[in-house]
Amino acid sequence: MPNKVPQRKNKNAGKSTGKSKSAKYFASHPEARKKKNEYNASYHASSERKSYRVKLNKETRKKRTPGKDVSHTKSGSTVRESRSTNRARNGKGNKSSKK
């Protein structure tokens, strides 16, 4: 039987508040954060968002390639792209540089 490696808890998990203005605001205003979380829960539970996620999951399964993400273009279509390139695109100030 192979030896199991003990799992260590990440001491930094959940401690970062982020650097953006909104992240700092919500970190210092718990009632506003609670209100936003309630809104997000209802927004993402809506039928439109569910059907959107279903569509994207189907697309991901159809275009499955190891190490690749489904990237969205300005025209609304999707293409396969490396994870690092796709996730690095949302640069400083969340300025999009979509293809």
N, CA, C and O of each residue as an XYZ file, in Angstrom:
396
protein
N       0.848     -1.188      0.000
C       0.000      0.000      0.000
C       0.885      1.240      0.000
O       1.769      1.356      0.849
N       0.669      2.179     -0.939
C       1.531      3.371     -1.009
C       1.319      4.290      0.191
O       0.225      4.378      0.750
N       2.392      4.965      0.564
C       2.300      5.928      1.663
C       1.527      7.151      1.217
O       1.724      7.653      0.110
N       0.648      7.630      2.081
C      -0.112      8.832      1.764
C       0.645     10.051      2.264
O       1.220     10.038      3.352
N       0.638     11.095      1.461
C       1.255     12.348      1.849
C       0.227     13.150      2.628
O      -0.877     13.367      2.128
N       0.554     13.598      3.842
C      -0.436     14.363      4.601
C      -0.750     15.687      3.915
O       0.146     16.367      3.414
N      -2.036     16.046      3.899
C      -2.453     17.298      3.288
C      -2.266     18.436      4.273
O      -2.647     18.326      5.438
N      -1.687     19.515      3.811
C      -1.494     20.684      4.654
C      -2.446     21.774      4.230
O      -2.642     21.998      3.035
N      -3.041     22.455      5.191
C      -3.965     23.536      4.897
C      -3.190     24.755      4.399
O      -2.135     25.098      4.931
N      -3.724     25.389      3.388
C      -3.134     26.617      2.880
C      -3.464     27.735      3.856
O      -4.621     28.141      3.965
N      -2.457     28.240      4.569
C      -2.685     29.259      5.595
C      -3.159     30.588      5.010
O      -3.766     31.396      5.712
N      -2.883     30.812      3.736
C      -3.246     32.085      3.112
C      -4.616     32.050      2.433
O      -5.088     33.076      1.945
N      -5.247     30.895      2.398
C      -6.527     30.769      1.703
C      -7.580     31.651      2.341
O      -7.807     31.587      3.549
N      -8.222     32.473      1.529
C      -9.313     33.313      1.997
C      -8.894     34.558      2.743
O      -9.749     35.266      3.273
N      -7.594     34.853      2.804
C      -7.143     36.017      3.560
C      -6.899     37.242      2.683
O      -6.883     38.369      3.177
N      -6.712     37.022      1.394
C      -6.446     38.141      0.499
C      -7.746     38.856      0.164
O      -8.749     38.216     -0.153
N      -7.730     40.171      0.233
C      -8.928     40.933     -0.101
C      -8.876     41.446     -1.537
O      -9.863     41.997     -2.024
N      -7.779     41.282     -2.204
C      -7.643     41.785     -3.555
C      -7.169     43.221     -3.542
O      -7.144     43.864     -2.492
N      -6.794     43.726     -4.703
C      -6.224     45.066     -4.785
C      -7.163     46.077     -5.430
O      -6.907     47.280     -5.377
N      -8.232     45.609     -6.029
C      -9.127     46.538     -6.704
C      -9.930     47.351     -5.692
O     -10.064     46.969     -4.529
N     -10.457     48.476     -6.159
C     -11.266     49.332     -5.285
C     -12.489     48.584     -4.763
O     -12.833     48.684     -3.585
N     -13.143     47.833     -5.650
C     -14.350     47.136     -5.223
C     -14.025     46.033     -4.217
O     -14.790     45.816     -3.277
N     -12.899     45.332     -4.399
C     -12.519     44.279     -3.451
C     -12.251     44.869     -2.075
O     -12.642     44.287     -1.063
N     -11.592     46.015     -2.030
C     -11.316     46.671     -0.750
C     -12.612     47.173     -0.110
O     -12.782     47.101      1.107
N     -13.523     47.685     -0.946
C     -14.802     48.178     -0.438
C     -15.595     47.047      0.211
O     -16.072     47.182      1.338
N     -15.734     45.934     -0.505
C     -16.525     44.825      0.015
C     -15.869     44.185      1.231
O     -16.563     43.650      2.096
N     -14.535     44.231      1.311
C     -13.845     43.688      2.479
C     -14.147     44.518      3.710
O     -14.203     43.982      4.817
N     -14.344     45.827      3.538
C     -14.573     46.703      4.687
C     -16.058     46.988      4.948
O     -16.393     47.636      5.939
N     -16.944     46.514      4.075
C     -18.387     46.723      4.248
C     -19.110     45.371      4.144
O     -19.604     45.017      3.073
N     -19.174     44.621      5.244
C     -19.766     43.279      5.174
C     -21.240     43.263      4.765
O     -21.693     42.303      4.142
N     -21.996     44.315      5.107
C     -23.410     44.327      4.719
C     -23.558     44.489      3.207
O     -24.471     43.919      2.609
N     -22.669     45.260      2.590
C     -22.694     45.421      1.132
C     -22.274     44.116      0.457
O     -22.835     43.734     -0.570
N     -21.284     43.434      1.039
C     -20.826     42.171      0.472
C     -21.936     41.121      0.538
O     -22.121     40.338     -0.393
N     -22.673     41.118      1.657
C     -23.775     40.169      1.809
C     -24.854     40.421      0.754
O     -25.387     39.486      0.158
N     -25.164     41.702      0.534
C     -26.161     42.067     -0.463
C     -25.710     41.650     -1.867
O     -26.508     41.147     -2.658
N     -24.431     41.864     -2.167
C     -23.894     41.484     -3.478
C     -23.917     39.970     -3.665
O     -24.248     39.483     -4.746
N     -23.562     39.219     -2.609
C     -23.589     37.760     -2.704
C     -25.005     37.243     -2.935
O     -25.199     36.282     -3.680
N     -25.991     37.870     -2.303
C     -27.388     37.475     -2.519
C     -27.800     37.750     -3.958
O     -28.475     36.933     -4.585
N     -27.389     38.908     -4.481
C     -27.697     39.240     -5.880
C     -27.044     38.235     -6.816
O     -27.687     37.725     -7.734
N     -25.753     37.948     -6.581
C     -25.027     37.012     -7.452
C     -25.672     35.633     -7.444
O     -25.768     34.981     -8.484
N     -26.117     35.188     -6.261
C     -26.756     33.870     -6.156
C     -28.017     33.823     -7.011
O     -28.241     32.852     -7.734
N     -28.842     34.865     -6.933
C     -30.077     34.866     -7.716
C     -29.787     35.040     -9.210
O     -30.468     34.448    -10.047
N     -28.784     35.844     -9.543
C     -28.420     36.069    -10.950
C     -27.952     34.774    -11.594
O     -28.397     34.425    -12.687
N     -27.059     34.063    -10.922
C     -26.499     32.847    -11.504
C     -27.457     31.661    -11.435
O     -27.221     30.639    -12.079
N     -28.540     31.787    -10.658
C     -29.552     30.736    -10.594
C     -30.635     30.936    -11.645
O     -31.505     30.080    -11.803
N     -30.595     32.066    -12.375
C     -31.633     32.340    -13.370
C     -31.527     31.357    -14.535
O     -30.460     30.806    -14.804
N     -32.645     31.150    -15.215
C     -32.672     30.184    -16.315
C     -31.751     30.606    -17.460
O     -31.178     29.755    -18.140
N     -31.608     31.919    -17.675
C     -30.726     32.388    -18.756
C     -29.276     32.001    -18.500
O     -28.581     31.526    -19.398
N     -28.822     32.212    -17.249
C     -27.429     31.888    -16.919
C     -27.199     30.380    -16.949
O     -26.138     29.918    -17.368
N     -28.199     29.612    -16.502
C     -28.054     28.158    -16.515
C     -27.924     27.646    -17.944
O     -27.076     26.803    -18.237
N     -28.783     28.168    -18.840
C     -28.723     27.716    -20.229
C     -27.413     28.160    -20.883
O     -26.873     27.448    -21.729
N     -26.902     29.327    -20.499
C     -25.617     29.809    -21.017
C     -24.486     28.868    -20.587
O     -23.621     28.519    -21.391
N     -24.500     28.463    -19.316
C     -23.464     27.538    -18.837
C     -23.570     26.184    -19.519
O     -22.554     25.565    -19.835
N     -24.801     25.719    -19.748
C     -24.999     24.446    -20.443
C     -24.384     24.516    -21.833
O     -23.697     23.591    -22.268
N     -24.639     25.626    -22.526
C     -24.115     25.814    -23.882
C     -22.586     25.798    -23.887
O     -21.966     25.152    -24.732
N     -21.986     26.515    -22.932
C     -20.527     26.563    -22.876
C     -19.927     25.212    -22.494
O     -18.877     24.836    -23.015
N     -20.574     24.481    -21.595
C     -20.069     23.160    -21.214
C     -20.119     22.190    -22.386
O     -19.213     21.375    -22.560
N     -21.175     22.276    -23.192
C     -21.272     21.426    -24.384
C     -20.141     21.758    -25.357
O     -19.510     20.868    -25.927
N     -19.901     23.054    -25.532
C     -18.837     23.515    -26.421
C     -17.475     23.013    -25.941
O     -16.642     22.584    -26.739
N     -17.264     23.072    -24.632
C     -15.995     22.612    -24.063
C     -15.812     21.119    -24.295
O     -14.725     20.676    -24.665
N     -16.871     20.339    -24.081
C     -16.774     18.890    -24.295
C     -16.535     18.566    -25.763
O     -15.784     17.648    -26.090
N     -17.180     19.330    -26.646
C     -17.048     19.082    -28.081
C     -15.631     19.375    -28.570
O     -15.095     18.660    -29.417
N     -15.036     20.429    -28.029
C     -13.711     20.863    -28.492
C     -12.605     20.490    -27.511
O     -11.613     21.210    -27.396
N     -12.763     19.375    -26.804
C     -11.818     18.988    -25.757
C     -10.408     18.789    -26.314
O     -10.194     17.998    -27.232
N      -9.457     19.518    -25.742
C      -8.042     19.392    -26.059
C      -7.268     19.619    -24.771
O      -7.528     20.603    -24.079
N      -6.329     18.749    -24.422
C      -5.586     18.951    -23.169
C      -4.808     20.265    -23.177
O      -4.159     20.606    -24.166
N      -4.881     21.000    -22.063
C      -4.127     22.240    -21.926
C      -4.742     23.435    -22.626
O      -4.138     24.506    -22.680
N      -5.935     23.258    -23.158
C      -6.575     24.357    -23.886
C      -7.857     24.786    -23.188
O      -8.494     23.991    -22.498
N      -8.228     26.045    -23.373
C      -9.477     26.596    -22.873
C     -10.352     26.971    -24.060
O      -9.860     27.116    -25.179
N     -11.645     27.127    -23.815
C     -12.531     27.688    -24.830
C     -12.515     29.188    -24.619
O     -12.993     29.683    -23.598
N     -11.971     29.906    -25.574
C     -11.827     31.351    -25.479
C     -12.930     32.026    -26.282
O     -13.307     31.555    -27.355
N     -13.446     33.134    -25.753
C     -14.519     33.866    -26.418
C     -13.948     35.007    -27.234
O     -13.061     35.729    -26.780
N     -14.470     35.163    -28.454
C     -14.027     36.244    -29.322
C     -15.039     37.382    -29.284
O     -16.135     37.230    -28.745
N     -14.666     38.525    -29.858
C     -15.569     39.677    -29.875
C     -16.848     39.384    -30.641
O     -17.904     39.925    -30.315
N     -16.766     38.540    -31.646
C     -17.940     38.233    -32.460
C     -18.921     37.315    -31.725
O     -20.041     37.105    -32.190
N     -18.503     36.770    -30.583
C     -19.376     35.897    -29.816
C     -19.104     34.432    -30.038
O     -19.688     33.584    -29.363
N     -18.230     34.116    -30.973
C     -17.900     32.714    -31.221
C     -16.849     32.253    -30.208
O     -16.345     33.047    -29.414
N     -16.531     30.970    -30.250
C     -15.516     30.433    -29.347
C     -14.423     29.741    -30.154
O     -14.678     29.177    -31.218
N     -13.214     29.796    -29.631
C     -12.077     29.130    -30.247
C     -11.253     28.465    -29.151
O     -11.348     28.842    -27.983
N     -10.447     27.480    -29.525
C      -9.549     26.832    -28.578
C      -8.281     27.671    -28.465
O      -7.744     28.151    -29.463
N      -7.815     27.838    -27.226
C      -6.636     28.669    -26.991
C      -5.938     28.173    -25.732
O      -6.584     27.623    -24.840
N      -4.630     28.363    -25.655
C      -3.907     27.909    -24.476
C      -4.430     28.617    -23.234
O      -4.831     29.779    -23.296
N      -4.424     27.912    -22.109
C      -4.954     28.470    -20.867
C      -4.224     29.743    -20.465
O      -4.853     30.727    -20.074
N      -2.915     29.725    -20.559
C      -2.149     30.887    -20.093
C      -2.475     32.130    -20.913
O      -2.612     33.217    -20.352
N      -2.600     31.991    -22.217
C      -2.923     33.133    -23.069
C      -4.333     33.630    -22.791
O      -4.563     34.835    -22.693
N      -5.280     32.700    -22.664
C      -6.676     33.063    -22.447
C      -6.868     33.772    -21.115
O      -7.584     34.771    -21.038
N      -6.231     33.262    -20.064
C      -6.455     33.807    -18.729
C      -5.611     35.042    -18.458
O      -5.917     35.801    -17.539
N      -4.558     35.261    -19.232
C      -3.706     36.430    -19.029
C      -4.271     37.658    -19.728
O      -3.812     38.774    -19.482
N      -5.255     37.469    -20.592
C      -5.753     38.568    -21.400
C      -6.450     39.651    -20.582
O      -6.415     40.823    -20.959
N      -7.083     39.280    -19.470
C      -7.786     40.267    -18.659
C      -6.743     41.045    -17.864
O      -6.504     40.753    -16.692
N      -6.138     42.012    -18.489
C      -4.990     42.708    -17.922
C      -5.345     43.759    -16.905
O      -6.412     43.716    -16.294
N      -4.451     44.700    -16.728
C      -4.602     45.742    -15.728
C      -5.891     46.517    -15.971
O      -6.175     46.940    -17.091
N      -6.666     46.695    -14.904
C      -7.921     47.420    -15.023
C      -8.989     46.634    -15.767
O      -9.987     47.209    -16.202
N      -8.798     45.334    -15.920
C      -9.727     44.462    -16.645
C     -10.004     44.960    -18.058
O     -11.111     44.802    -18.573
N      -9.007     45.553    -18.673
C      -9.155     46.008    -20.053
C      -9.029     44.800    -20.972
O      -7.976     44.166    -21.042
N     -10.097     44.494    -21.664
C     -10.125     43.333    -22.506
C      -9.291     43.552    -23.760
O      -9.253     44.649    -24.318
N      -8.631     42.496    -24.186
C      -7.930     42.540    -25.472
C      -8.363     41.317    -26.268
O      -7.536     40.597    -26.829
N      -9.689     41.093    -26.308
C     -10.221     39.929    -27.007
C      -9.885     39.998    -28.482
O      -9.727     41.069    -29.067
N      -9.781     38.816    -29.055
C      -9.482     38.710    -30.471
C     -10.684     39.122    -31.295
O     -10.626     39.100    -32.524
